[in-house]
Amino acid sequence: RVIRHLGRPRCLLIVRAPPPPPPSSFGEAIHSLQHSSHFIMSFLSSKAVRVLRVTSSRSSSSSPFRTTTIRHGTSKSFHIDTPDNTVDAKFDFTEENYKRVEMILAKYPSNYKQSGIIPLLDLAQRQSGGWLPVAAMQKVAQICGVAHARVYEVASFYTMFNRTKVGTYLLQLCGTTPCMICGAQEIKNVIRQELNIQHDGETTTPDGMFTLLEVECLGACANAPMLQANDDYYECLNVETTKQLLKAMKEGK
């Protein structure tokens, strides 16, 4: 059953595929799958669907809904070369971190090294100063014995990995409903004022000390509003405590 609702209630399309009889053998099961596939392909190439696609591509300026950018992380889902982040750059773990690499891989069977991709990426990000260059991903792929793409897809999926440079303090301010109701916007305004940030979106201060990013729920709704600074949570914030927190960070406390 396929139902499409386009903007105002003006188009409703319902298609029912006749249910095939239960197969009594493997051959009949294959034939049933082929029959279903043929029906779906015939439907997708039909005039009704072409009309539906044309209708759905029209301007939706009269729609009562609005769209907004969803903030899922600190970078785009694709890589953009910068002078300090190219596939030809070099990265290697320090001698101390290689000991940690061995400890991480020792937790998994030798034929499942890829299970260590996430903790190794986290280790590489910490060594790189809070962000994850492409060269570090390639090094992790080499250690785990997998294709580079296997590591790229992990690093681009989890928002904990920052694939572009961030400040010394990455401030992730929760903007979801409980924090918003409890004053997240006021906290955001205070941070922008204290750090002299003039525009929305991911922003790093000129001195490279702070990066401000509004994110979705961080799981501390009972103590809203809150923000995450690097690995630490700061909860039940107000204007005064936020100013004190930023001052302490500036002083390196």
C-alpha positions as CSV (number, residue, x, y, z in Angstrom):
1,R,0.0,0.0,0.0
2,V,1.4,3.3,-1.0
3,I,-0.1,6.6,0.1
4,R,1.3,10.1,-0.9
5,H,-0.1,13.3,0.7
6,L,1.2,16.4,-1.2
7,G,0.9,19.7,0.7
8,R,-2.9,20.4,0.8
9,P,-5.3,17.5,0.6
10,R,-5.4,17.3,-3.2
11,C,-3.8,14.0,-4.1
12,L,-4.3,10.6,-2.5
13,L,-2.9,7.5,-4.3
14,I,-3.5,4.0,-3.0
15,V,-2.1,1.0,-4.7
16,R,-2.8,-2.6,-3.6
17,A,-0.7,-5.5,-4.8
18,P,-2.7,-8.8,-5.0
19,P,-1.3,-11.1,-2.3
20,P,0.3,-14.2,-3.8
21,P,-0.7,-17.6,-2.5
22,P,1.7,-19.1,0.1
23,P,4.6,-20.9,-1.7
24,S,4.7,-24.7,-1.3
25,S,8.3,-25.0,-2.6
26,F,11.5,-23.0,-3.0
27,G,10.8,-22.7,-6.7
28,E,7.4,-21.2,-6.1
29,A,8.8,-18.8,-3.5
30,I,11.3,-17.5,-6.2
31,H,8.5,-17.2,-8.7
32,S,6.4,-15.2,-6.1
33,L,9.3,-12.8,-5.5
34,Q,9.7,-12.3,-9.2
35,H,6.0,-11.6,-9.6
36,S,6.1,-9.0,-6.8
37,S,9.2,-7.3,-8.3
38,H,7.5,-7.2,-11.7
39,F,4.4,-5.6,-10.2
40,I,6.4,-2.9,-8.4
41,M,8.6,-2.0,-11.4
42,S,5.5,-1.8,-13.6
43,F,3.9,0.5,-11.1
44,L,7.0,2.8,-10.7
45,S,7.1,3.2,-14.5
46,S,3.4,3.9,-14.8
47,K,1.8,7.2,-15.9
48,A,0.2,7.7,-12.5
49,V,3.5,7.8,-10.7
50,R,5.0,10.2,-13.3
51,V,2.1,12.5,-12.7
52,L,2.6,12.2,-8.9
53,R,6.3,13.1,-9.3
54,V,5.5,16.2,-11.4
55,T,2.9,17.3,-8.8
56,S,5.2,16.8,-5.9
57,S,8.0,18.9,-7.6
58,R,5.8,22.0,-7.8
59,S,6.5,24.9,-5.5
60,S,5.2,24.4,-2.0
61,S,5.2,28.0,-0.9
62,S,1.5,27.7,0.2
63,S,2.3,24.8,2.5
64,P,1.7,25.6,6.2
65,F,4.9,23.8,7.1
66,R,8.4,25.3,7.2
67,T,11.8,23.7,7.0
68,T,14.8,24.3,9.2
69,T,18.4,23.1,9.2
70,I,18.9,20.2,11.6
71,R,22.2,20.3,13.4
72,H,23.6,16.8,13.7
73,G,27.3,17.5,14.1
74,T,30.2,19.8,13.5
75,S,30.9,19.2,9.9
76,K,29.3,18.2,6.6
77,S,28.8,14.6,5.6
78,F,31.5,14.9,2.9
79,H,35.2,15.8,3.0
80,I,36.6,19.1,1.8
81,D,40.3,19.4,1.4
82,T,42.0,22.1,3.4
83,P,45.8,22.8,3.6
84,D,46.1,20.8,6.9
85,N,43.6,18.1,6.1
86,T,44.2,16.2,2.8
87,V,44.5,12.5,1.9
88,D,48.2,13.1,1.4
89,A,48.8,14.4,4.9
90,K,50.7,12.2,7.4
91,F,49.5,11.0,10.8
92,D,50.8,8.5,13.3
93,F,50.1,7.7,16.9
94,T,52.6,8.6,19.5
95,E,54.6,5.9,21.3
96,E,52.4,6.3,24.3
97,N,49.2,6.0,22.3
98,Y,50.4,3.0,20.5
99,K,50.4,1.2,23.9
100,R,46.7,2.3,24.1
101,V,46.1,1.0,20.6
102,E,47.4,-2.4,21.7
103,M,45.2,-2.4,24.8
104,I,42.2,-1.6,22.7
105,L,42.8,-4.3,20.1
106,A,43.5,-6.8,22.8
107,K,39.8,-6.7,23.8
108,Y,38.8,-8.2,20.4
109,P,39.6,-11.5,18.6
110,S,42.4,-11.0,16.1
111,N,40.1,-11.5,13.2
112,Y,37.7,-8.8,14.4
113,K,40.1,-5.8,14.6
114,Q,37.5,-3.6,13.0
115,S,35.6,-3.7,16.3
116,G,38.2,-1.2,17.5
117,I,37.5,1.4,14.9
118,I,35.4,3.7,17.2
119,P,37.8,3.7,20.2
120,L,40.8,4.1,17.9
121,L,39.1,7.1,16.2
122,D,38.4,8.6,19.6
123,L,42.1,8.2,20.5
124,A,43.2,9.7,17.2
125,Q,40.8,12.7,17.7
126,R,42.2,13.4,21.2
127,Q,45.8,13.2,19.9
128,S,44.9,15.7,17.1
129,G,43.5,18.2,19.5
130,G,39.8,17.5,19.4
131,W,39.3,16.9,15.6
132,L,39.8,14.0,13.2
133,P,41.8,14.6,10.0
134,V,41.5,12.3,7.1
135,A,45.1,11.0,7.6
136,A,44.1,9.8,11.1
137,M,41.2,7.9,9.7
138,Q,43.5,6.2,7.1
139,K,45.8,5.2,9.9
140,V,43.0,3.6,11.8
141,A,42.0,1.8,8.7
142,Q,45.5,0.5,8.3
143,I,45.7,-0.7,11.9
144,C,42.3,-2.4,11.7
145,G,43.0,-4.0,8.3
146,V,39.9,-2.5,6.6
147,A,39.3,-0.3,3.6
148,H,39.5,3.5,4.2
149,A,35.8,3.8,3.3
150,R,34.9,1.6,6.3
151,V,36.4,4.1,8.6
152,Y,35.1,7.1,6.8
153,E,31.5,5.9,7.1
154,V,31.9,5.5,10.9
155,A,33.5,8.9,11.3
156,S,30.9,10.6,9.2
157,F,28.0,8.8,11.0
158,Y,28.7,9.6,14.7
159,T,28.5,13.2,15.7
160,M,31.1,12.6,18.4
161,F,33.8,12.8,15.7
162,N,34.7,16.3,14.5
163,R,36.0,16.1,11.0
164,T,36.9,19.8,10.9
165,K,38.9,21.8,13.3
166,V,37.3,23.0,16.5
167,G,38.4,25.2,19.3
168,T,40.1,24.1,22.5
169,Y,36.7,24.1,24.1
170,L,33.9,22.7,22.1
171,L,30.7,24.1,23.5
172,Q,27.7,22.0,22.5
173,L,24.6,23.7,23.7
174,C,21.4,21.7,23.8
175,G,18.5,23.4,22.0
176,T,15.8,20.7,22.2
177,T,12.4,21.3,23.8
178,P,13.1,20.9,27.6
179,C,16.3,23.0,27.4
180,M,14.5,25.5,25.2
181,I,11.6,25.9,27.6
182,C,14.0,26.3,30.5
183,G,16.1,29.1,28.9
184,A,18.5,27.6,26.4
185,Q,18.1,30.6,24.1
186,E,19.0,33.0,27.0
187,I,22.2,30.9,27.7
188,K,23.0,31.0,24.0
189,N,22.7,34.8,23.9
190,V,25.0,35.0,26.9
191,I,27.6,32.8,25.3
192,R,27.5,34.7,22.1
193,Q,27.8,38.0,24.0
194,E,30.7,36.9,26.1
195,L,32.6,35.3,23.2
196,N,31.7,38.1,20.7
197,I,30.0,35.7,18.3
198,Q,27.9,37.6,15.8
199,H,26.1,34.9,13.8
200,D,24.3,31.5,14.2
201,G,25.7,28.2,13.2
202,E,28.9,26.5,14.2
203,T,31.3,29.3,15.1
204,T,34.9,29.2,16.3
205,T,36.3,32.3,17.9
206,P,39.3,34.0,16.2
207,D,41.7,32.9,18.9
208,G,40.7,29.3,18.3
209,M,39.7,28.8,22.0
210,F,36.0,28.2,21.7
211,T,33.7,26.6,19.2
212,L,29.9,27.1,19.8
213,L,27.5,24.6,18.3
214,E,23.8,24.1,19.0
215,V,22.9,20.4,19.1
216,E,20.0,18.1,19.7
217,C,19.2,16.4,23.0
218,L,22.2,15.4,25.1
219,G,20.2,13.3,27.6
220,A,20.2,15.7,30.6
221,C,16.6,16.9,30.3
222,A,16.0,16.8,34.0
223,N,18.7,19.4,34.6
224,A,17.9,21.7,31.7
225,P,19.3,24.0,30.4
226,M,22.7,22.4,29.9
227,L,25.7,22.3,27.6
228,Q,28.6,19.9,27.0
229,A,32.1,21.3,27.0
230,N,34.5,18.7,25.6
231,D,33.8,15.7,27.8
232,D,32.0,17.4,30.6
233,Y,28.4,18.2,31.2
234,Y,27.3,21.5,32.9
235,E,23.7,21.5,34.0
236,C,21.1,23.7,35.5
237,L,22.7,26.7,33.9
238,N,21.6,30.3,34.3
239,V,23.1,33.6,33.1
240,E,25.5,34.0,36.1
241,T,26.8,30.5,36.2
242,T,27.3,30.5,32.4
243,K,29.5,33.7,32.7
244,Q,31.4,32.1,35.5
245,L,32.0,28.9,33.5
246,L,33.3,30.9,30.5
247,K,35.6,32.9,32.7
248,A,37.1,29.8,34.2
249,M,37.7,28.3,30.8
250,K,39.4,31.5,29.6
251,E,41.7,31.3,32.6
252,G,42.4,27.6,32.0
253,K,40.8,26.5,35.2
